[in-house]
């Protein structure tokens, strides 16, 4: 009894169904799923599916006339379906399972068959649905001579551009790999004498077991890609450039300038975009180039992208923006001066004296000295007229009247008792120093105020020691840019016996 009590009851669930029936049930379920999918198709979808299957059969017909007619019909339907792709077109969806059959039939055609180029272009469109990264769409497009690729729609060209970029990267990857292999061979030949024997490729060291093939097969996930038995060769750079020359004009004329620039940058031909720019799209192109330059991988690429933007702006007679880009480029002083000279000369040759003055102001603001022929323009570049322009702007905005620190403090909003207490209080050095800074900042560039330039400069002596130096230096902010009158106001303080006042004047 004790042994019975120590025993634990274990509940084992057993299936009531016969295991031999599971395989049959699985097949029946798969069949039911297919029937269910077919039942879910609308009458219109069923008609499209039947038409596509009929065209596939006629494409494999031995009669050339039947094949040509089926190919023409299929091309028309695919072009109509891919003109606006908000979703996967029904013809492409129903033709996807037949792609391996069509590719096999294409390879059986004679090399000089007249329908082979058109057949290749149809396969190029169909292979956009493969999604296995094998560049079949690009391969068949090259096989078909890239005939009228713009008629197949924007999404086809976008897929083709992606495959072109991938092929270009693979070509450069092969070149780098070949160089690395040569370096490894040289290094291994030098170290072969003293190094221990290493296992050959495919062999394992002692004590290591190979991973069973069955386990590798189990770990692999099932792929949804089509099983197409063909080797896609790597295209040449000349072939890729030919495809790029067909895609970029379409992009530039269909408001896809960003896609065109991305494609050209992928194949390292961003300079080619300048040939496709006109007065309608140059703004979008240059804005994208300037934004893209901030993410350049190297200084050389950064300079090249800015150079393209500079060339486009110069061709479109956008002198001011071209000058901005020229100042931004990290060139040497001689190269930068050459670009600035080109902008100024072309602007002057175009007969736009006001824009020349704007360029002079821009260069002066950036601290770039340039030799202009006109004396007035030279004064703009040197900053001599900056004070007059600032005062003219202040007059237009009706802010020419100087302000006091009390206007900033808003003391008039305080109650009467506070104002009387503040008036009765003695001036403190810290309070006067604060008022000095506020007065200098609020009247900067105005060339007049109510503290330092009024009452013979008596406010200066209401400060002490370093406060006097700050007060004298504040005249520089008030008389900012006024070279003609500013120096005369500061000159008298340079001969003061007080070292703090003299230091402030020199500041």
VOGU-3710 file (C-alpha; in Angstrom, 3 decimals, decimal comma):
1> xxxxxxxxxx> 0,000/0,000/0,000  2,880/2,336/0,810  4,345/1,792/-2,632  0,959/2,496/-4,214  0,634/5,729/-2,278  4,071/6,927/-3,427  3,222/6,377/-7,038  2,225/9,475/-9,027  -0,525/9,414/-11,542  0,490/10,640/-14,970
11> xxxxxxxxxx> -2,184/11,586/-17,492  -1,211/10,695/-21,053  -3,284/12,171/-23,829  -3,587/9,877/-26,816  -4,952/10,912/-30,158  -8,124/9,171/-31,171  -7,350/9,629/-34,865  -5,367/7,232/-36,985  -1,880/8,649/-37,698  -2,017/7,237/-41,213
21> xxxxxxxxxx> -4,871/9,601/-41,998  -2,915/12,791/-41,238  -1,200/12,882/-44,642  -4,463/12,481/-46,489  -6,103/15,160/-44,391  -3,217/17,553/-45,121  -3,629/17,050/-48,850  -7,348/17,532/-48,570  -6,814/20,770/-46,628  -4,415/22,083/-49,279
31> xxxxxxxxxx> -6,938/21,270/-51,962  -9,659/22,966/-49,982  -7,487/26,076/-49,639  -6,935/26,253/-53,397  -10,630/25,878/-54,029  -11,333/28,549/-51,434  -8,910/30,976/-53,124  -10,513/30,300/-56,487  -13,946/30,809/-55,000  -12,848/34,167/-53,551
41> xxxxxxxxxx> -11,964/35,513/-57,012  -14,546/37,739/-58,593  -15,905/37,082/-62,053  -13,692/39,841/-63,430  -10,587/38,359/-61,786  -11,438/34,903/-63,100  -11,765/36,338/-66,598  -8,362/38,050/-66,316  -6,769/34,851/-65,008  -8,210/32,774/-67,837
51> xxxxxxxxxx> -7,031/35,324/-70,412  -3,510/35,324/-68,976  -3,327/31,535/-68,964  -4,546/31,460/-72,564  -1,872/33,975/-73,588  0,795/31,878/-71,866  -0,312/28,852/-73,875  -0,258/30,814/-77,128  3,208/32,167/-76,380  4,435/28,564/-76,489
61> xxxxxxxxxx> 2,664/27,842/-79,780  4,936/26,600/-82,594  3,299/29,002/-85,061  5,283/32,305/-85,126  2,239/34,361/-86,089  0,260/33,138/-83,086  3,180/33,871/-80,762  3,631/37,389/-82,169  -0,065/38,197/-81,757  -0,118/36,830/-78,194
71> xxxxxxxxxx> 3,019/38,795/-77,365  1,491/42,009/-78,685  -1,739/41,439/-76,740  0,159/40,680/-73,540  2,333/43,789/-73,951  -0,717/46,027/-74,349  -2,401/44,573/-71,268  0,755/44,836/-69,147  1,358/48,456/-70,169  -2,226/49,339/-69,338
81> xxxxxxxxxx> -1,990/47,561/-65,973  1,360/49,105/-64,967  0,507/52,679/-65,964  -0,634/53,478/-62,393  0,370/50,909/-59,787  -1,467/51,618/-56,550  -1,379/47,853/-55,923  -0,019/44,757/-57,645  -1,706/44,612/-61,074  -3,882/41,563/-61,622
91> xxxxxxxxxx> -2,104/40,465/-64,845  1,273/40,425/-63,065  -0,242/38,580/-60,125  -1,725/35,828/-62,295  1,320/35,558/-64,573  3,861/35,172/-61,766  3,531/31,354/-61,450  4,131/31,027/-65,212  7,437/32,949/-65,250  9,691/29,827/-65,108
101> xxxxxxxxxx> 7,808/28,290/-68,052  8,071/31,464/-70,118  11,789/31,845/-69,362  12,436/28,245/-70,394  10,534/28,808/-73,650  12,454/32,053/-74,274  15,762/30,212/-74,023  14,548/27,701/-76,619  13,989/30,443/-79,194  16,554/30,921/-81,935
111> xxxxxxxxxx> 19,030/33,783/-81,408  17,878/35,501/-84,616  14,171/35,162/-83,888  12,403/38,480/-84,553  10,081/38,174/-81,573  12,879/37,506/-79,091  13,559/41,189/-78,157  9,860/41,838/-77,505  9,640/38,580/-75,567  12,624/39,682/-73,468
121> xxxxxxxxxx> 10,987/43,016/-72,604  7,822/41,220/-71,463  9,936/38,937/-69,277  11,747/41,994/-67,879  8,419/43,379/-66,686  7,249/40,022/-65,308  10,507/39,474/-63,402  9,868/42,580/-61,318  7,644/40,313/-59,199  10,353/37,707/-58,502
131> xxxxxxxxxx> 11,916/39,553/-55,580  14,938/37,268/-55,234  17,602/39,883/-55,994  18,954/38,101/-59,082  18,643/41,146/-61,405  16,594/39,179/-63,952  14,604/42,248/-64,922  17,793/44,120/-65,847  19,144/41,044/-67,662  16,096/40,623/-69,897
141> xxxxxxxxxx> 15,889/44,374/-70,454  19,428/44,297/-71,839  18,538/41,190/-73,859  15,647/43,096/-75,416  17,771/46,130/-76,215  15,879/48,318/-73,684  13,163/49,009/-76,243  10,873/51,856/-75,210  11,343/51,214/-71,491  9,506/54,411/-70,547
151> xxxxxxxxxx> 6,225/52,949/-71,849  6,210/50,281/-69,113  5,540/52,734/-66,320  7,288/54,412/-63,415  7,399/51,378/-61,097  9,181/49,269/-63,703  11,825/51,966/-64,118  12,202/52,281/-60,350  12,792/48,523/-60,048  15,217/48,687/-62,968
161> xxxxxxxxxx> 17,122/51,549/-61,328  17,478/49,510/-58,143  18,912/46,575/-60,069  21,319/48,888/-61,905  22,600/50,215/-58,566  22,956/46,650/-57,221  24,851/45,540/-60,333  27,191/48,537/-60,091  27,908/47,682/-56,448  28,563/44,047/-57,409
171> xxxxxxxxxx> 31,024/45,100/-60,110  32,996/47,206/-57,646  32,711/44,418/-55,084  34,255/41,970/-57,525  37,121/44,387/-58,189  37,778/44,831/-54,470  37,510/41,086/-53,918  40,019/40,391/-56,690  42,462/42,864/-55,138  41,997/41,321/-51,694
181> xxxxxxxxxx> 42,583/37,806/-53,065  45,863/38,903/-54,626  46,988/40,421/-51,332  46,016/37,255/-49,437  47,941/35,083/-51,891  51,046/37,209/-51,472  50,731/37,138/-47,686  50,107/33,383/-47,569  53,060/32,639/-49,848  55,348/34,548/-47,490
191> xxxxxxxxxx> 54,082/32,746/-44,371  53,608/29,281/-45,903  57,056/27,990/-44,935  56,753/28,503/-41,171  53,014/28,026/-40,661  51,387/24,696/-39,719  49,319/22,881/-42,276  45,771/24,113/-42,451  42,857/22,048/-43,660  41,851/22,392/-47,259
201> xxxxxxxxxx> 38,574/24,011/-48,139  35,699/21,677/-47,309  37,768/19,658/-44,778  37,516/19,789/-40,992  40,110/19,609/-38,269  40,504/16,570/-36,074  37,856/16,329/-33,392  35,408/18,493/-35,332  32,358/16,926/-36,845  30,651/18,189/-39,933
211> xxxxxxxxxx> 27,164/19,491/-39,528  24,771/16,973/-40,993  23,061/18,027/-44,159  19,722/17,051/-42,707  20,090/19,548/-39,836  21,046/22,319/-42,276  17,994/21,532/-44,358  15,787/21,690/-41,280  17,147/25,074/-40,204  16,514/26,636/-43,621
221> xxxxxxxxxx> 13,233/28,459/-43,870  11,023/27,814/-46,876  11,394/30,496/-49,561  8,533/32,059/-51,476  10,786/32,872/-54,439  10,210/31,151/-57,757  12,482/28,261/-58,676  14,077/29,573/-61,879  17,078/27,661/-63,185  19,156/30,292/-64,965
231> xxxxxxxxxx> 22,436/32,072/-64,364  22,262/35,852/-64,621  25,608/37,231/-65,865  27,017/40,435/-64,449  26,528/43,305/-66,925  29,325/45,605/-68,002  29,697/49,236/-66,976  28,907/50,332/-70,529  25,603/48,457/-70,418  24,706/49,975/-67,051
241> xxxxxxxxxx> 25,506/53,481/-68,259  23,314/52,928/-71,320  20,358/51,986/-69,100  21,024/54,965/-66,818  20,971/57,291/-69,836  17,462/56,010/-70,616  16,066/56,215/-67,077  17,374/59,638/-66,005  15,630/61,702/-68,744  12,311/60,050/-67,858
251> xxxxxxxxxx> 12,804/60,865/-64,178  13,741/64,476/-64,886  10,653/65,074/-67,037  8,243/63,395/-64,597  9,028/65,342/-61,393  11,300/62,610/-60,023  14,516/64,634/-59,845  15,462/63,131/-56,480  15,294/59,595/-57,904  17,438/60,649/-60,855
261> xxxxxxxxxx> 20,093/62,157/-58,584  20,069/59,073/-56,351  20,593/56,792/-59,351  23,417/58,932/-60,746  25,111/59,072/-57,355  24,885/55,271/-57,067  26,775/54,876/-60,353  29,147/57,769/-59,512  27,878/60,044/-62,293  26,189/62,821/-60,343
271> xxxxxxxxxx> 27,751/65,416/-62,673  25,542/64,141/-65,514  22,417/65,629/-63,926  23,471/69,116/-65,069  22,704/68,194/-68,695  19,041/67,512/-67,835  18,326/70,648/-65,775  16,142/73,466/-67,071  14,406/76,535/-65,676  11,526/74,437/-64,334
281> xxxxxxxxxx> 13,424/71,968/-62,170  16,747/73,584/-61,263  15,483/74,693/-57,842  14,452/71,178/-56,792  17,683/69,720/-58,150  19,993/72,186/-56,400  18,112/71,996/-53,099  18,410/68,207/-53,119  22,102/68,355/-54,044  22,861/70,790/-51,221
291> xxxxxxxxxx> 20,978/68,606/-48,743  22,688/65,451/-50,025  26,135/67,037/-49,676  25,693/67,116/-45,896  25,655/63,295/-45,884  28,660/62,803/-48,158  30,967/59,980/-47,131  34,172/61,883/-47,895  35,432/65,408/-48,470  35,990/64,603/-52,136
301> xxxxxxxxxx> 32,361/63,567/-52,600  31,195/66,634/-50,661  33,184/68,921/-52,958  31,969/67,132/-56,085  28,275/67,424/-55,153  28,618/71,116/-54,286  30,469/71,647/-57,554  27,514/70,228/-59,488  25,115/72,557/-57,656  27,447/75,517/-58,350
311> xxxxxxxxxx> 27,573/74,700/-62,074  23,785/74,400/-62,336  23,161/77,693/-60,517  25,729/79,450/-62,660  24,137/78,127/-65,866  20,701/79,253/-64,677  22,044/82,758/-63,863  21,308/82,463/-60,158  24,289/84,589/-59,190  23,550/85,039/-55,488
321> xxxxxxxxxx> 22,929/81,338/-54,788  25,944/80,383/-56,893  28,087/82,707/-54,772  26,733/81,116/-51,581  27,706/77,660/-52,842  31,133/78,907/-53,964  31,809/80,269/-50,467  30,690/76,964/-48,953  33,004/74,771/-51,026  36,156/73,623/-49,177
331> xxxxxxxxxx> 38,539/74,545/-51,990  41,885/76,242/-51,756  42,035/80,035/-51,723  43,059/80,169/-55,381  40,211/77,895/-56,514  37,663/79,753/-54,388  38,835/83,103/-55,770  38,501/81,717/-59,290  34,891/80,649/-58,679  34,025/84,006/-57,082
341> xxxxxxxxxx> 35,606/85,787/-60,042  33,514/83,699/-62,461  30,258/84,601/-60,684  31,051/88,334/-60,554  32,191/88,500/-64,178  29,145/86,653/-65,518  26,811/88,790/-63,412  28,493/91,969/-64,648  28,352/90,725/-68,247  24,608/90,098/-67,861
351> xxxxxxxxxx> 24,126/93,804/-67,117  22,775/93,524/-63,575  24,554/96,183/-61,444  22,177/95,769/-58,485  23,016/92,073/-58,227  26,726/92,932/-58,348  26,162/95,148/-55,308  24,314/92,316/-53,570  27,286/90,043/-54,239  29,602/92,698/-52,801
361> xxxxxxxxxx> 27,511/92,852/-49,616  27,501/89,052/-49,362  31,273/88,854/-49,735  31,733/91,644/-47,208  29,482/89,855/-44,720  31,604/86,705/-45,062  34,830/88,670/-44,677  36,025/88,045/-48,243  37,915/90,951/-49,792  37,399/91,236/-53,539
371> xxxxxxxxxx> 38,656/93,852/-55,960  35,639/95,472/-57,630  36,124/98,009/-60,400  33,398/100,375/-59,175  34,323/102,508/-56,142  30,813/102,421/-54,669  30,664/98,631/-54,980  34,074/98,419/-53,351  32,765/100,434/-50,379  29,919/97,928/-50,037
381> xxxxxxxxxx> 32,380/95,068/-49,970  34,539/96,764/-47,346  31,519/97,457/-45,090  31,821/101,246/-45,149  28,143/101,724/-46,057  26,810/99,193/-43,572  26,026/101,796/-40,905  24,059/103,948/-43,354  21,987/100,962/-44,460  21,297/99,993/-40,857
391> xxxxxxxxxx> 20,133/103,510/-39,956  17,965/103,622/-43,076  16,319/100,365/-42,034  15,758/101,707/-38,502  14,127/104,795/-39,988  11,832/102,696/-42,174  10,803/100,635/-39,137  10,345/103,778/-36,998  12,796/102,633/-34,296  15,351/105,396/-34,759
401> xxxxxxxxxx> 14,601/107,017/-31,372  17,138/105,762/-28,786  15,846/103,770/-25,829  16,803/103,945/-22,166  17,328/101,044/-19,759  14,074/102,049/-18,037  12,213/101,337/-21,282  13,569/97,808/-21,135  12,966/97,374/-17,412  9,343/98,634/-17,814
411> xxxxxxxxxx> 9,632/100,681/-14,623  6,615/102,764/-15,600  4,441/99,737/-14,868  5,495/99,662/-11,225  3,412/101,351/-8,500  4,123/104,917/-7,300  5,760/103,916/-4,019  8,274/101,696/-5,794  9,146/104,436/-8,245  9,674/106,985/-5,458
421> xxxxxxxxxx> 11,801/104,487/-3,561  13,884/103,737/-6,633  14,373/107,450/-7,371  15,420/108,161/-3,827  17,867/105,303/-3,732  21,515/106,054/-4,382  23,058/104,845/-7,641  24,964/101,667/-7,018  27,949/100,577/-9,110  26,381/97,235/-10,054
431> xxxxxxxxxx> 23,124/98,842/-11,087  24,964/101,382/-13,236  27,047/98,631/-14,822  23,887/96,685/-15,666  22,329/99,800/-17,177  25,502/100,331/-19,230  25,256/96,875/-20,803  21,513/97,188/-21,430  22,001/100,599/-23,042  24,755/99,268/-25,322
441> xxxxxxxxxx> 22,721/96,283/-26,475  19,397/98,038/-27,016  21,038/100,881/-28,988  23,646/98,802/-30,854  24,416/100,390/-34,231  22,017/103,315/-33,633  24,914/105,821/-33,277  23,073/107,657/-30,474  21,773/106,977/-26,983  20,699/108,820/-23,825
451> xxxxxxxxxx> 23,554/107,777/-21,518  27,035/107,634/-23,050  26,693/110,236/-25,829  24,521/112,645/-23,809  25,646/115,198/-21,198  29,240/115,089/-22,360  29,692/111,445/-21,329  29,049/112,048/-17,643  27,600/108,546/-17,309  31,084/107,127/-17,717
461> xxxxxxxxxx> 32,166/108,517/-14,340  29,181/107,012/-12,513  30,973/103,656/-12,784  34,002/102,440/-10,875  37,206/100,738/-12,010  36,268/97,868/-14,336  32,816/99,376/-14,747  34,459/102,408/-16,370  36,270/100,123/-18,804  32,973/98,416/-19,753
471> xxxxxxxxxx> 31,257/101,787/-20,147  33,979/103,089/-22,472  33,906/99,857/-24,477  30,104/100,079/-24,825  30,629/103,006/-27,200  31,909/100,486/-29,733  28,526/98,726/-29,735  26,547/101,972/-29,940  28,701/103,300/-32,809  28,880/99,915/-34,541
481> xxxxxxxxxx> 29,920/100,061/-38,270  30,136/103,888/-38,142  33,765/104,311/-39,134  33,541/108,030/-39,948  32,058/109,316/-36,650  32,809/106,461/-34,290  36,557/106,953/-34,130  36,203/110,644/-33,281  34,012/109,807/-30,260  36,485/107,226/-28,994
491> xxxxxxxxxx> 39,614/109,236/-29,694  39,273/111,509/-26,634  39,170/108,530/-24,272  42,444/107,122/-25,608  44,350/109,958/-23,935  42,652/109,589/-20,547  44,840/109,314/-17,464  42,651/106,473/-16,152  43,959/103,120/-17,389  40,481/101,526/-17,288
501> xxxxxxx> 38,984/104,202/-19,550  41,911/103,955/-21,973  41,598/100,149/-22,078  37,855/100,372/-22,732  38,397/102,801/-25,606  40,957/100,489/-27,164  38,550/97,563/-26,853
//
